[in-house]
Amino acid sequence: MKKIILSMGLLMACCSISANAQKYTIIIKGGHVIDPKNNINGIMDVALNGDTVKSVAKNIDPKLAAQVVDAKGMYVTPGLIDMHSHNFYGTKMDQTYSNGPNALPPDGFTFRTGVTTVVDAGCAGWKSFPDFKKQTIDISKTRVLAFLNIVGEGMRGGTYEQNIADMDPENTARVAKENPDYVVGVKLAHFNGHDWTPTDKAVAAGKLANIPVMIDFGGSTPVLSIEELFMQHLRPGDIFTHCFGQLSSREPILDVKTGKIKPFVYEARKKGILFDVGYGGISFAFSQAIPAVKSGFYPNTISTDIHTGSMNAAMKDMLNVMSKFLAMGMDLQSVIKASTWAPAQAIHREQLGSLTVGGLADIAVLRVLKGNFSMNDTGVFGFFDYTGTKITGKEKLECELTIRAGKVVYDLNGITSPIVVASKRN
């Protein structure tokens, strides 16, 4: 009898040890955590259980986790949020960004750059949103949210995006309210003309659905006044994307003659207008961004405007855009905030963009490469814009590992132990 009792005791003790050993599914050890929401900026460990952050603390015992990520010498941040992306890809060759060839399937271009959430910027309108949801949102491992185009047909290109009659605030707001988990705002894009009607219709839809509006001016001759846009048409919390663009058909925020931000732009920021990078193909110029950053005017949010054109040109990807702002003099903490917590706030998804205990386990582990990793003899990295202007920087961001909903979905150099291959896990 004593032997039986002893055996049962040993078994219970072993079970207790095993349970303790599996307290967490993943621990990220020894990384420099940057979490702007929670004002964390230092060496910490991060423990996850399933899709939830369970602890952010020093010296968490690695024996308590099923997997351990060795993040020494790296930065651990919330999963990056690219709030200006184009993801309604398809096979209708005459439809550009709406179910067409210019958009990109998100999973192929997100996790390898630390991005866990994208916001499609107006590819779908209220008419085409059901198709977008079915063929992209519902099947992507990346979290895909959307700004709904004020044009019912969405971003089909050509005359479709110039059709004011198809800009329907009521139906746009209706579809937004029917899909609150996915639609985060309204988008105006690519309209060419000296006419405030498209802007006002987009804002009207935003008011009806109680969501922000993102404005992307196509162009106008003469240009539409952005002071009038900011002060008379947009509301606090609305977003001006392509904020560092310099094109003859759009008014820039920086006076090219004086090299200074226009005074009313500061007033707009005080009002609550948000300034988004939306890099794109031709919508970012160093001639605007460098003087702005040096004067302390940082973008509220950093985003790519990624599509099949911009990804292979000057823009490339989220980390390349972030690295450009480091090279221009923006500090790393501000760059991370503009790529995580600030966009989460802008799209009213405050459950994203942080490492809050009890919150969602979307995480990026980033390495800051130093200049001596460069492939040239200068010891620096080169960054250029679409005009051919080039600057150099001594640092460049690279993604080592991405965790989405508590699972390792990208591991560049196998820093996870043990390594779980996705094909075996799924």
Solvent accessible surface area in square Angstrom, and as a share of the most:
residue,aa,sasa,rsa
1,M,168,0.75
2,K,173,0.73
3,K,168,0.71
4,I,104,0.53
5,I,104,0.53
6,L,116,0.58
7,S,65,0.42
8,M,111,0.49
9,G,38,0.37
10,L,107,0.53
11,L,115,0.57
12,M,136,0.61
13,A,49,0.38
14,C,79,0.47
15,C,76,0.46
16,S,59,0.38
17,I,119,0.61
18,S,64,0.41
19,A,67,0.52
20,N,88,0.45
21,A,32,0.25
22,Q,103,0.46
23,K,110,0.47
24,Y,22,0.08
25,T,50,0.29
26,I,3,0.02
27,I,0,0.00
28,I,0,0.00
29,K,39,0.17
30,G,17,0.16
31,G,0,0.00
32,H,49,0.22
33,V,0,0.00
34,I,3,0.02
35,D,0,0.00
36,P,14,0.09
37,K,73,0.31
38,N,57,0.29
39,N,133,0.68
40,I,36,0.18
41,N,88,0.45
42,G,21,0.20
43,I,97,0.49
44,M,37,0.17
45,D,5,0.03
46,V,0,0.00
47,A,0,0.00
48,L,0,0.00
49,N,61,0.32
50,G,35,0.34
51,D,70,0.36
52,T,32,0.19
53,V,0,0.00
54,K,94,0.40
55,S,23,0.15
56,V,24,0.14
57,A,37,0.28
58,K,132,0.56
59,N,134,0.69
60,I,18,0.09
61,D,64,0.33
62,P,58,0.37
63,K,161,0.68
64,L,43,0.21
65,A,13,0.10
66,A,47,0.36
67,Q,22,0.10
68,V,34,0.20
69,V,0,0.00
70,D,72,0.38
71,A,0,0.00
72,K,142,0.60
73,G,72,0.69
74,M,11,0.05
75,Y,54,0.20
76,V,1,0.00
77,T,0,0.00
78,P,1,0.01
79,G,3,0.03
80,L,0,0.00
81,I,2,0.01
82,D,5,0.02
83,M,0,0.00
84,H,1,0.00
85,S,0,0.00
86,H,6,0.03
87,N,3,0.01
88,F,1,0.01
89,Y,67,0.25
90,G,19,0.19
91,T,119,0.69
92,K,102,0.43
93,M,143,0.64
94,D,107,0.55
95,Q,19,0.09
96,T,41,0.24
97,Y,34,0.13
98,S,1,0.01
99,N,19,0.10
100,G,0,0.00
101,P,46,0.29
102,N,44,0.22
103,A,5,0.04
104,L,11,0.05
105,P,55,0.35
106,P,4,0.02
107,D,54,0.28
108,G,39,0.38
109,F,66,0.28
110,T,5,0.03
111,F,16,0.07
112,R,138,0.50
113,T,10,0.06
114,G,0,0.00
115,V,4,0.02
116,T,1,0.01
117,T,1,0.01
118,V,4,0.02
119,V,0,0.00
120,D,0,0.00
121,A,0,0.00
122,G,0,0.00
123,C,0,0.00
124,A,2,0.02
125,G,0,0.00
126,W,52,0.18
127,K,94,0.40
128,S,19,0.12
129,F,3,0.01
130,P,83,0.52
131,D,74,0.38
132,F,0,0.00
133,K,51,0.22
134,K,151,0.64
135,Q,58,0.26
136,T,1,0.00
137,I,13,0.07
138,D,80,0.41
139,I,118,0.60
140,S,24,0.16
141,K,109,0.46
142,T,2,0.01
143,R,39,0.14
144,V,5,0.03
145,L,6,0.03
146,A,2,0.01
147,F,1,0.00
148,L,1,0.00
149,N,1,0.01
150,I,0,0.00
151,V,2,0.01
152,G,0,0.00
153,E,48,0.22
154,G,0,0.00
155,M,1,0.00
156,R,41,0.15
157,G,13,0.13
158,G,64,0.61
159,T,114,0.66
160,Y,88,0.33
161,E,5,0.02
162,Q,60,0.27
163,N,66,0.34
164,I,51,0.26
165,A,94,0.73
166,D,15,0.08
167,M,2,0.01
168,D,36,0.19
169,P,17,0.11
170,E,115,0.51
171,N,42,0.21
172,T,0,0.00
173,A,2,0.02
174,R,98,0.36
175,V,8,0.05
176,A,6,0.04
177,K,118,0.50
178,E,105,0.47
179,N,25,0.13
180,P,84,0.53
181,D,103,0.53
182,Y,67,0.25
183,V,4,0.02
184,V,2,0.01
185,G,0,0.00
186,V,0,0.00
187,K,1,0.00
188,L,4,0.02
189,A,2,0.01
190,H,57,0.25
191,F,24,0.10
192,N,91,0.46
193,G,23,0.22
194,H,105,0.47
195,D,50,0.26
196,W,41,0.14
197,T,51,0.30
198,P,1,0.01
199,T,1,0.01
200,D,62,0.32
201,K,53,0.23
202,A,0,0.00
203,V,7,0.04
204,A,36,0.28
205,A,0,0.00
206,G,0,0.00
207,K,127,0.54
208,L,92,0.46
209,A,13,0.10
210,N,125,0.64
211,I,27,0.14
212,P,6,0.03
213,V,0,0.00
214,M,0,0.00
215,I,0,0.00
216,D,3,0.02
217,F,19,0.08
218,G,17,0.16
219,G,7,0.07
220,S,8,0.05
221,T,133,0.77
222,P,96,0.60
223,V,52,0.30
224,L,11,0.05
225,S,43,0.28
226,I,1,0.00
227,E,82,0.37
228,E,53,0.24
229,L,0,0.00
230,F,0,0.00
231,M,80,0.36
232,Q,136,0.60
233,H,32,0.14
234,L,6,0.03
235,R,52,0.19
236,P,91,0.57
237,G,24,0.23
238,D,1,0.00
239,I,0,0.00
240,F,15,0.06
241,T,2,0.01
242,H,15,0.07
243,C,2,0.01
244,F,0,0.00
245,G,8,0.07
246,Q,61,0.27
247,L,38,0.19
248,S,116,0.75
249,S,36,0.23
250,R,43,0.16
251,E,36,0.16
252,P,27,0.17
253,I,1,0.01
254,L,3,0.01
255,D,46,0.24
256,V,85,0.49
257,K,186,0.79
258,T,84,0.49
259,G,31,0.30
260,K,140,0.59
261,I,11,0.06
262,K,34,0.15
263,P,108,0.68
264,F,33,0.14
265,V,0,0.00
266,Y,88,0.34
267,E,85,0.38
268,A,0,0.00
269,R,69,0.25
270,K,160,0.68
271,K,59,0.25
272,G,24,0.23
273,I,1,0.01
274,L,37,0.18
275,F,0,0.00
276,D,0,0.00
277,V,0,0.00
278,G,0,0.00
279,Y,1,0.00
280,G,1,0.01
281,G,25,0.24
282,I,93,0.47
283,S,6,0.04
284,F,1,0.00
285,A,3,0.02
286,F,2,0.01
287,S,61,0.40
288,Q,0,0.00
289,A,0,0.00
290,I,40,0.20
291,P,39,0.25
292,A,0,0.00
293,V,6,0.03
294,K,149,0.63
295,S,71,0.46
296,G,50,0.48
297,F,2,0.01
298,Y,61,0.23
299,P,6,0.04
300,N,43,0.22
301,T,1,0.01
302,I,0,0.00
303,S,0,0.00
304,T,1,0.01
305,D,11,0.06
306,I,15,0.08
307,H,22,0.10
308,T,56,0.32
309,G,42,0.41
310,S,0,0.00
311,M,41,0.18
312,N,122,0.62
313,A,44,0.34
314,A,4,0.03
315,M,0,0.00
316,K,82,0.35
317,D,41,0.22
318,M,4,0.02
319,L,8,0.04
320,N,9,0.05
321,V,0,0.00
322,M,0,0.00
323,S,0,0.00
324,K,1,0.00
325,F,0,0.00
326,L,27,0.13
327,A,32,0.25
328,M,6,0.03
329,G,52,0.50
330,M,5,0.02
331,D,71,0.37
332,L,34,0.17
333,Q,56,0.25
334,S,28,0.18
335,V,0,0.00
336,I,1,0.00
337,K,91,0.39
338,A,3,0.03
339,S,0,0.00
340,T,0,0.00
341,W,29,0.10
342,A,16,0.12
343,P,0,0.00
344,A,0,0.00
345,Q,76,0.34
346,A,5,0.04
347,I,1,0.00
348,H,99,0.44
349,R,37,0.13
350,E,81,0.36
351,Q,107,0.48
352,L,8,0.04
353,G,8,0.08
354,S,10,0.07
355,L,2,0.01
356,T,47,0.27
357,V,89,0.51
358,G,56,0.54
359,G,23,0.22
360,L,65,0.32
361,A,0,0.00
362,D,11,0.06
363,I,0,0.00
364,A,0,0.00
365,V,0,0.00
366,L,0,0.00
367,R,72,0.26
368,V,21,0.12
369,L,26,0.13
370,K,101,0.43
371,G,8,0.08
372,N,128,0.66
373,F,126,0.53
374,S,22,0.14
375,M,201,0.90
376,N,75,0.38
377,D,154,0.80
378,T,97,0.56
379,G,30,0.29
380,V,29,0.17
381,F,21,0.09
382,G,36,0.34
383,F,3,0.01
384,F,85,0.35
385,D,2,0.01
386,Y,80,0.30
387,T,79,0.46
388,G,59,0.57
389,T,62,0.36
390,K,127,0.54
391,I,30,0.15
392,T,75,0.44
393,G,8,0.08
394,K,152,0.64
395,E,63,0.28
396,K,63,0.27
397,L,8,0.04
398,E,58,0.26
399,C,3,0.02
400,E,1,0.01
401,L,0,0.00
402,T,0,0.00
403,I,0,0.00
404,R,42,0.15
405,A,41,0.32
406,G,6,0.06
407,K,104,0.44
408,V,17,0.10
409,V,43,0.24
410,Y,43,0.17
411,D,39,0.20
412,L,75,0.37
413,N,98,0.50
414,G,34,0.33
415,I,25,0.13
416,T,5,0.03
417,S,71,0.46
418,P,82,0.52
419,I,108,0.55
420,V,62,0.36
421,V,78,0.45
422,A,46,0.35
423,S,91,0.58
424,K,166,0.70
425,R,68,0.25
426,N,121,0.62
